[in-house]
Amino acid sequence: MISSSRARVLFDAGISRRELYKRLAEVSIDPAEISAVVLSHEHSDHVCGLHTLLKHQQSQRRAPLPLYCNSRTHASLDWKEFAPTVEFVEAGTRFSIADIEIGTFTIPHDATDPMGFVLRAEGQCLGVLTDLGYVPDSVRFHLAGVNFLLLESNHDLEMLKVGPYPWSVKQRVMGRNGHLSNEVAASFVAESLSSELHTLVLGHLSGNNNHPAIARLTMENALSGTDLRPKLEVAEREGPVLHFAL
């Protein structure tokens, strides 16, 4: 959840509506205050609560809750009998929700048309970057100068190699269209970001192949040789909704 003085924008809906409402309450946010939902891609851990959220919100408010996504992602989802209010935004374009300007860019992941985001409001710049196998130069360009960053730190490579996943799944996770390891995430921050970064949140941690303490230590070790000193947090898998107030 990203908030400004005029809007609250929810990114993805990968938990049930009831669980989402519970976690929103833990950070004192009324679901009726959500201005829009922005969808990064169609994988189940990002959309499993989307249908019921949009349907319930439409029944509770005078105007439907708008969904922002690209056309290929929208077409890949089964909406059944429900037709949400959709604003199509293609990767590489910018759009605004109230006073929040949102830039989109393509990321390398094994989804239909996955996107990352850079948001600007209140004189601040925030990046949202999860679900990608590596960090291409184009993504580094878009995230240069961010003040806040939510960054995937999905797995510890050694834990993944000896973990319970079948080898085919391990290859997918480690591949160029998979997920960022702790080490790759840490190298990206240390090599590509500037001292303008003051808040860094590590997210999308695997429950089987990572541990918050390992992700944090890997990042701290990488930052120790730089002039970067951001506030470093690790998002809890079962914790409250992650909320950035700009």
N, C-alpha and C positions, 0 to 999 in steps of 0.2 A: 504494500500500500504506500502510495506517494501522496502527500498532502501539501497544498499551498493555501494561501488565504482564501482562495475561491473554489477549490476543487479537491476531491479525493479520488484517486485513480487506483483501481485494483489491477495488478498484473497477474494474469492466469487464475485458474480456479481448480487446483488439483486436489482438493479435499471436499468432503461432502458439505452441502449448504449448512447443515446444523453445526458441523464442526467449525466451519468458517465463522459463523455467527458467534459461536462460543469464544473463538480466539480473538475476534474483533472486540468482543466485550472486555477481554483481558487488557486491551490497550485503550479502552474507553471510546470506542468508535461504534456508532449506531449504523447498522447496515443501510438504513435509509439515507445516510449521508454519502454513499458511494455515487460518484458522478458518472463513472464509466468503467468498463472492463477492457483491458488491452491484452490480447492473446499473442503469445510468442510462437507457439506451434501446437500441433494436435496430439501429442503423446498423452497417454492417459493420466500421467502424474501431473499434468498441467491443465487438463480439461474435465476430469471425472465429475467435478461438482458444477460445471458450467451450465449445463442444461437446466438443472433444477434451480440454480441461483437466478438465472435470467427469467425463468418462468415464474418463480415466486415473487421476484421483485416487480415484474410486470403486473401481477395481481394485487400488489400492495401500494402502488403509486400511480399518480395521474398520468405520468409519461413513462414509457418503457426505459429500462436501463440499457443504454447503447453499448454495443460490442464493437471494438475496433480490431480488425484483423485483415490479413490479405486474402485475396480471392481464392487462391489455391488451398490455403489452410481451411477456409470456410467450406469449400467444396468437399474436403476430405472428412468432414464430420457428419454424423447421422443425427439430424435434427428431429426425426420422426414427424409428428404432426405440428410441432412448434416452430414458428418462424420468428427468430429474434430480430430486433432492430439492429442492423449492421451498417457500420461505416467502413468501407473498404480502404485500406491504406497499404500500398505496395512497398516492398523493401526498397530503401533508397530515397523515400519521400519523407516530408515533414508534415505534421498536422498539429492542431492545438485543441486542448480541452480546457475551456476557460482561459486561465492565465498560464497554463503549463504547455510549453512547446515541446513536442516529442519528435525526435529524429529517429528513423529506422535504418537498419543496415542488415545485410545478409550475414549469417554465421554458418560455419561448416558443421552440420549435424544431420543425422539420418532421418530427418522429417521431410515433409512435403516442401515447405518454403519457410524455414525458421528464421526468426529475426531477433536481433538485439536492439537496445534502445539507449538513447541519450536524451535526458529531460532537462529543460531549462526553465527556471521560475525563481522569482525573488532574488535574482542576481546570483543564483547557485546553479551548478551543473552536476547532474547525477547520471551515472551509467548503470545499466542493468544487463549483465552478461552471464548467462548460464547456458548449459547444454551446447557445448561445442568441443570438437576434438583437438583443435589447436587454435592459435591466435594468429590469423593472417595479418599482413601489413594494413589491409583496409580497416580491420577492426581496431588496430593500434591507432590509426589515424583518427577514427571517430571518438575514441576515448581519451585522446590527449587533452590534458587540462581539466579533467573531471575533479570535482570537490568531494563527491560521495561516490562509492562504487560498491555494488553488490556483485560479487564474483564467484563463479563456480569453483569449488575446490573439492572435486567429487570423490577421489579415491587416493589412497596410498598404494603406490605401484606394487610393493612387495605383498601387502595384504591382499590385493586383488589377485596376484599370481597364485597365492596359496589358499585363496578363499573358496567358497562353496559353489560359485557359478560354473556352469559348463564352459569348456574351452571356447566354444563359438561365441558365447556371450562375453567372455573376457576379451577376445579379439575385437569384438564390437566396441566395448568400452574404451579399450586402448587405442582404437583406430582414429584416423583423421576426421571421421564423422561421428566420433563418440563423445567422450567427456574429458574434461581437464583433470589431470592429476594434481595433487598438492604441489609437486615440484614444478610443473609447467605453469601453474597459476602463480606461484611465487616468483619464478623467473620473469614472467610477463610484467608483474608489478615493479619488481626491482629494476628492470631494464628499460621500461617504456613509460612509466608514469612520473609525474613531476611532484615537487613539494606542495603544489596546490591541492593535492589529495589529503584531506584531513579526516575522512572516515572511510574505513574499509571493512566490509562485512563479507565473510566467507560463507557461502551457502551451497545448497544442493549436495550436501555430504551424503555419501552412501552409508546406509545403516549396516552393511555387511563388510565393506572394504575400506573403512576409514574410521577415525576417531577424532573428536573435536580437538583434543590436546595435541595430536600429531599434526593436524592441519595448521593449528596455531603456531606450533614450534617451527614447522617448515617455513611458514611465512616470516616469522620473527627472525630466523637465521638468515633468510635472503635479504631482509630489510636492514640488518645490522651493518652491512657494508655500504649503505647508501645514506643520503641525507633525508630520506623519507621517514616521517614519524607520525603516521596516521593513527587515529584511534582505531584499534583492531578488535573486531568482534567476530564470533562464530555463531551463526544462526542455529537455533535448536530445531531439530526435526519435529518435535512434538510441542514446541513452545508457542507463544502468542504470534499473531500475524506480525511479520517484520514491517515496521512503519518508519518511513523517512518523512520528516516534516521539514519542508524547505522554507 
